[in-house]
Amino acid sequence: MSTAASSAASSADAFRQLHAQPGAFVIPNPWDIGSARILASLGYKALATSSAGMAFAYGLGDGKVAPDRVLAHCRDIVGATDLPVSADLENGFADSPEGVAETIHSFAGTGLAGGSIEDSTGKPDAPIYGFDQAVERVAAAAEMAGKVAGGFVLTARAENFLHGRPDLDDTIRRLQAFEKAGADVLFAPGLPDLDAIRTVCKEVSKPVSVMMGIPGRTFSVDELTAAGVTRISTGPALARAAYTALIEAAGEVRDSGTFDFAIRALGSGKIVQHFGG
């Protein structure tokens, strides 16, 4: 096995093992190399990209970044630290199962430990793929993930609650079908409360991932662990917090002519310490 393949295998194995440990682990979402290195320095065990966080870094809205740019971004985050990285692969940048499988093949080559495929179309008039097509897409992704040298942890996302379709029964039906189709981890972002999260965890047997940082849906790690959750991501919340601080600081200068924000800011040396090396 080549050095690159061996490294990928080690990363995927480590990532898979995190899902097998008791309790829930937090997987934060950096948006560039610097934020990835800071999060690694703070002791997190794995990282995940965020399509929205990445888009912000390019001055764009979520879902507006071209696939080749997403590929380069994944390569940057994988190379930033030694931690396993799971990628937000949106809808696989394709409608067809074949296209989704090709995306898994291409992105696995960056050294990712895993990635997620969602059932949202990116089309406002029809935001969610039909049930059969959604399952076929996950099945194709799972088949390709199984061929990746070193392994690839596939997460399948049911996006109903992020797209104005608060249908828990359909969400569970989809997650159960995704599990049967070969997904390793199941994810329904935007679930409204702990009861819904608890129900999802009871209705599937594979590890369940949730996303925190959505206003009004910020449950604690202990609460989520008790509900049966295995993985907790922050989605774009950390990027939103960083950009909020920037907007507020620059607004203070513009509106008040003061620089009090700098009193709260870390010194450059302390920030660089978190980059390592």
Long-range contacts (C-beta under 8 A, 24 or more apart in sequence): 1-149, 1-150, 4-111, 5-149, 5-150, 6-150, 7-111, 7-150, 8-108, 8-111, 8-112, 8-113, 8-148, 8-149, 8-150, 8-151, 9-149, 9-150, 9-151, 10-150, 11-83, 11-84, 11-85, 11-111, 11-112, 11-113, 11-150, 12-84, 12-113, 12-114, 12-148, 12-150, 12-151, 12-152, 12-153, 13-150, 13-151, 14-45, 14-46, 14-84, 14-113, 15-46, 15-84, 15-86, 15-113, 15-114, 15-153, 16-151, 16-153, 16-184, 18-45, 18-46, 18-84, 18-231, 19-153, 19-184, 19-185, 19-207, 19-230, 19-231, 23-225, 24-221, 24-224, 24-225, 24-229, 24-230, 24-231, 24-232, 25-230, 25-231, 25-232, 26-221, 26-232, 26-233, 26-234, 27-86, 27-209, 27-231, 27-232, 27-233, 27-234, 28-233, 28-234, 28-238, 29-53, 29-88, 29-233, 29-234, 29-235, 29-236, 29-237, 29-238, 29-239, 30-77, 30-80, 30-238, 31-56, 31-57, 31-236, 31-238, 31-239, 31-242, 32-57, 32-76, 33-76, 33-77, 33-79, 33-80, 34-275, 35-238, 35-239, 35-242, 36-77, 36-80, 36-81, 37-80, 37-81, 37-274, 37-275, 37-276, 38-271, 38-274, 38-275, 40-80, 40-81, 40-82, 40-83, 40-276, 41-273, 41-274, 41-275, 41-276, 42-274, 44-83, 45-83, 45-84, 46-83, 46-84, 46-85, 46-86, 46-113, 47-77, 47-81, 47-83, 47-84, 47-85, 47-86, 48-85, 48-86, 48-87, 48-88, 48-233, 49-73, 49-74, 49-77, 49-85, 49-86, 49-87, 49-88, 50-88, 50-233, 50-234, 50-235, 50-236, 50-239, 51-88, 51-90, 52-235, 52-236, 52-239, 53-235, 53-236, 53-238, 53-239, 54-88, 56-236, 56-239, 56-240, 56-243, 57-239, 62-236, 63-90, 63-122, 67-93, 67-103, 71-106, 71-107, 71-110, 74-107, 74-110, 74-112, 75-110, 75-111, 78-110, 78-111, 78-112, 79-111, 84-113, 84-114, 85-111, 85-112, 85-113, 86-112, 86-113, 86-114, 86-115, 86-116, 86-153, 86-155, 87-112, 87-114, 87-115, 87-116, 88-115, 88-116, 89-115, 89-116, 89-117, 90-118, 90-120, 90-122, 91-117, 91-118, 91-119, 91-120, 91-121, 91-122, 91-129, 92-117, 92-137, 92-141, 95-121, 95-129, 95-133, 96-137, 97-136, 97-137, 97-139, 97-140, 97-141, 98-140, 100-137, 100-140, 100-141, 101-140, 101-141, 101-143, 101-144, 102-144, 103-141, 104-141, 104-144, 104-145, 104-148, 104-152, 104-154, 105-144, 105-147, 105-148, 108-144, 108-145, 108-148, 108-152, 112-152, 113-151, 113-152, 113-153, 114-145, 114-152, 114-153, 114-154, 114-155, 114-184, 114-185, 115-152, 115-153, 115-154, 115-155, 116-154, 116-155, 116-156, 116-157, 116-185, 116-187, 117-141, 117-154, 117-155, 117-156, 117-157, 118-156, 118-157, 118-158, 118-159, 119-156, 119-157, 119-158, 119-159, 119-174, 120-157, 120-159, 120-162, 120-163, 127-159, 127-163, 127-164, 127-165, 128-159, 128-160, 128-163, 128-165, 131-170, 131-173, 131-174, 131-177, 134-174, 134-177, 134-178, 135-174, 135-177, 135-178, 135-181, 138-177, 138-178, 138-181, 138-182, 138-183, 139-181, 139-182, 141-182, 141-183, 142-181, 142-182, 142-183, 143-182, 145-182, 145-184, 146-182, 153-184, 153-185, 154-182, 154-183, 154-184, 154-185, 155-183, 155-184, 155-185, 155-186, 155-187, 155-209, 156-181, 156-183, 156-185, 156-186, 156-187, 157-187, 157-188, 157-189, 158-186, 158-187, 158-188, 159-188, 159-189, 159-190, 160-188, 160-190, 161-188, 161-189, 161-190, 161-191, 161-192, 162-189, 162-190, 166-192, 168-196, 168-199, 168-200, 171-200, 172-199, 172-200, 172-203, 172-204, 175-200, 175-203, 175-204, 176-203, 176-204, 179-204, 179-205, 179-206, 185-209, 185-230, 185-231, 187-211, 189-235, 190-214, 190-217, 191-217, 192-217, 193-217, 194-219, 194-223, 194-224, 194-227, 197-224, 197-227, 197-228, 197-229, 198-227, 198-228, 201-227, 201-228, 201-229, 202-228, 207-231, 209-233, 211-235, 212-237, 213-237, 213-238, 213-240
